[in-house]
């Protein structure tokens, strides 16, 4: 959920001799990076936290807000389900699993072991029916990924970083099947950015917002307005369970 993809992709591309341009909507200083959600509205605040608490721009992205919890996808995440109108991923969990080790290395959460059998004799004592108890949650040692990974992006000679460059839409070929450029707002003007390959690394909400904007310009893309784009979003459960009032607030640094 922390959106570390731009760091991983940049690092892997650099290792393969690629020249990379990273377009960052925010600034180097996270205090100066305020996401622009002017076109988005939380319809029901009871079911979603404010955007300012869940999404951040700037080098490091939402890892500035992230707690560091690392869990893998489940097999059912890639299976077709009737309630989703036959929408499914175009890949299987076996396509994703080989990348877990590299992801764990970048995130600094130890090895990519996410399941471990219960000790002998404990399964019957703690049986919860269909609920599994063998999954392991791992935690990043440093949730704010701007440290080592951010320095690598800034200092690498083959990686160019352009901050305060917000991607507004994808510019597609006439057939709508390939991207030939990006429309980017930088320095108060719209510019075109061209490359051989494009990777969207704006997170679930950022990528969806960008694709929806592109669909407004090309209404028949991705199933049109009645298609799956922008639907089936599932965010974290949020809410308050207590209110803490400090009797001696001066004791808290």
C-alpha positions in Angstrom: 0.0 0.0 0.0 3.0 2.3 0.3 3.6 2.7 -3.5 7.3 1.7 -3.6 7.0 0.7 -7.3 8.8 3.7 -8.7 11.8 3.0 -6.5 11.9 -0.7 -7.4 11.3 -0.1 -11.1 13.9 2.7 -11.3 16.5 0.6 -9.5 15.9 -2.5 -11.6 15.9 -0.5 -14.8 19.2 1.2 -13.8 20.8 -2.2 -13.1 19.9 -3.3 -16.7 21.5 -0.2 -18.3 18.2 1.7 -18.9 17.9 5.4 -18.8 14.9 6.3 -16.6 12.9 9.5 -16.1 10.9 9.6 -12.9 8.0 12.1 -12.9 7.0 13.0 -9.4 3.9 15.1 -8.8 5.1 16.4 -5.5 8.3 18.0 -4.3 11.5 16.6 -2.7 10.4 18.0 0.6 7.2 16.1 1.7 6.0 19.1 3.7 5.6 20.9 0.3 3.8 18.0 -1.3 0.0 18.3 -1.2 -1.8 15.9 -3.4 -4.3 17.5 -5.8 -7.6 15.7 -5.2 -9.8 18.5 -6.5 -11.5 16.1 -8.8 -12.2 13.5 -6.2 -14.7 13.3 -3.4 -15.1 10.9 -0.5 -18.8 10.2 -0.8 -19.3 8.7 2.6 -16.7 9.8 5.3 -17.9 6.9 7.4 -16.4 4.4 5.0 -13.2 6.1 3.9 -10.6 8.3 5.7 -9.8 11.7 4.3 -7.5 11.7 1.3 -4.9 13.7 3.3 -4.6 10.8 5.7 -4.3 8.1 3.1 -2.4 9.5 0.1 0.8 11.6 -0.2 2.9 12.9 -3.0 6.6 13.8 -3.0 9.6 11.5 -3.2 8.6 8.4 -1.2 4.9 8.8 -1.9 2.5 7.4 0.6 5.3 5.6 2.5 5.4 8.9 4.5 2.0 7.8 6.0 2.5 4.0 5.8 3.0 1.8 8.9 5.2 -0.8 7.1 2.9 -3.8 7.1 3.8 -6.3 4.4 1.4 -9.1 3.4 1.2 -11.1 0.1 -1.7 -11.4 -2.3 -4.0 -14.4 -1.9 -4.9 -16.8 -4.6 -8.6 -15.7 -4.5 -7.4 -12.2 -5.5 -6.8 -13.5 -9.0 -9.8 -15.7 -9.3 -12.9 -14.8 -11.2 -15.9 -14.1 -9.0 -19.5 -13.8 -10.0 -20.1 -10.6 -8.0 -17.5 -8.8 -10.1 -19.2 -9.3 -13.4 -16.5 -11.6 -14.8 -13.7 -9.0 -14.2 -10.4 -10.6 -13.3 -6.7 -10.0 -13.4 -5.0 -10.9 -16.7 -2.4 -12.9 -14.7 -2.3 -15.6 -12.0 -0.8 -15.6 -8.5 2.1 -17.7 -9.9 3.1 -14.8 -12.1 3.4 -12.6 -9.0 5.1 -14.9 -6.5 8.5 -15.0 -8.1 8.9 -11.2 -7.4 8.2 -11.4 -3.7 11.8 -12.0 -2.7 12.9 -8.8 -4.6 10.0 -6.8 -3.1 10.9 -8.0 0.4 14.5 -6.9 -0.2 13.5 -3.4 -1.3 11.1 -3.0 1.6 13.6 -4.3 4.2 11.0 -6.7 5.8 13.3 -9.8 5.9 12.7 -12.8 3.7 9.7 -13.5 1.6 8.3 -16.2 3.8 4.7 -15.4 4.5 3.4 -18.7 5.7 4.7 -21.0 8.5 3.0 -24.1 9.9 1.7 -23.9 13.4 3.8 -25.7 16.1 2.8 -29.3 16.6 -0.3 -29.7 18.7 -1.5 -26.2 18.5 -3.8 -26.4 15.4 -6.6 -28.2 17.3 -6.4 -25.9 20.3 -6.7 -22.7 18.2 -9.0 -24.0 15.4 -11.2 -21.3 13.9 -13.0 -23.2 11.2 -12.2 -21.8 7.8 -9.9 -19.1 9.2 -6.2 -19.9 8.5 -3.6 -19.2 11.2 -0.4 -19.9 9.2 0.0 -16.5 7.5 2.8 -14.3 8.6 2.8 -10.5 8.5 6.1 -8.8 8.0 7.0 -5.2 8.7 9.4 -2.9 6.9 12.3 -1.8 9.1 12.0 1.7 7.9 8.5 2.5 6.5 9.6 5.8 5.0 11.3 4.5 1.8 12.8 7.9 0.9 15.9 7.0 2.8 18.1 4.5 1.0 15.8 4.1 -2.0 15.2 7.8 -2.4 19.0 8.5 -2.3 19.5 5.9 -4.9 17.0 7.6 -7.3 18.5 11.0 -6.7 22.1 10.1 -7.0 22.0 7.4 -9.8 23.5 8.9 -13.0 21.1 7.0 -15.2 18.0 8.1 -13.3 16.6 11.6 -13.9 14.0 12.9 -11.4 11.6 15.7 -12.3 9.6 16.9 -9.3 6.4 18.9 -9.3 5.6 17.2 -12.6 2.0 16.0 -12.5 0.9 13.5 -15.2 -2.5 14.7 -16.5 -3.3 12.1 -19.1 -1.9 9.5 -21.4 -1.6 10.3 -25.1 -2.5 7.2 -27.1 -2.1 6.2 -30.7 -5.1 6.3 -33.0 -6.0 2.6 -32.2 -6.0 3.3 -28.4 -3.7 0.3 -27.8 -0.4 2.0 -27.0 0.9 5.1 -25.3 3.2 7.4 -27.3 3.5 10.3 -24.8 2.3 11.8 -21.6 0.7 15.2 -20.9 2.4 16.7 -17.9 1.9 19.9 -15.9 5.3 21.3 -14.9 6.3 24.9 -14.1 2.8 26.2 -14.8 2.7 24.8 -18.4 1.6 21.6 -20.1 4.5 19.6 -21.7 4.7 16.4 -23.6 7.0 13.6 -22.4 7.9 10.8 -24.8 9.7 7.5 -24.0 10.0 4.0 -25.3 8.3 2.5 -22.3 5.9 3.9 -19.7 5.2 2.5 -16.2 2.3 3.8 -14.1 3.5 3.9 -10.4 0.9 6.2 -8.8 -0.7 3.7 -6.5 -4.2 2.4 -6.7 -6.0 5.8 -6.5 -3.4 7.8 -8.4 -3.3 5.3 -11.3 -7.1 5.1 -11.4 -7.5 8.9 -11.4 -5.1 9.1 -14.3 -6.8 6.4 -16.4 -10.2 7.9 -15.7 -9.0 11.3 -17.0 -7.6 9.6 -20.1 -11.0 7.8 -20.5 -12.8 11.2 -20.4 -10.7 12.2 -23.5 -11.2 8.8 -25.2 -14.7 7.7 -23.9 -14.6 4.2 -25.5 -11.5 3.1 -23.7 -11.5 0.2 -21.2 -15.2 -0.6 -21.5 -16.4 3.0 -21.6 -18.3 4.6 -18.8 -20.0 1.4 -17.9 -16.8 -0.6 -17.8 -14.8 -1.8 -14.8 -12.4 1.1 -14.5 -12.9 2.9 -11.2 -15.1 0.2 -9.8 -14.6 -2.5 -7.2 -12.2 -0.3 -5.1 -11.6 -1.6 -1.6 -9.8 0.6 0.9 -8.7 0.0 4.4 -11.3 -0.2 7.2 -10.9 3.0 9.2 -12.5 4.4 12.3 -11.9 5.5 15.9 -12.1 3.1 18.8 -11.0 5.4 21.6 -10.2 9.0 22.5 -7.1 9.6 24.6 -6.9 12.7 26.8 -3.5 13.4 28.4 -3.5 14.7 31.9 0.1 15.9 31.5 0.6 16.7 27.8 3.9 18.3 28.6 5.4 14.9 29.3 5.0 14.0 25.6 7.9 15.3 23.5 
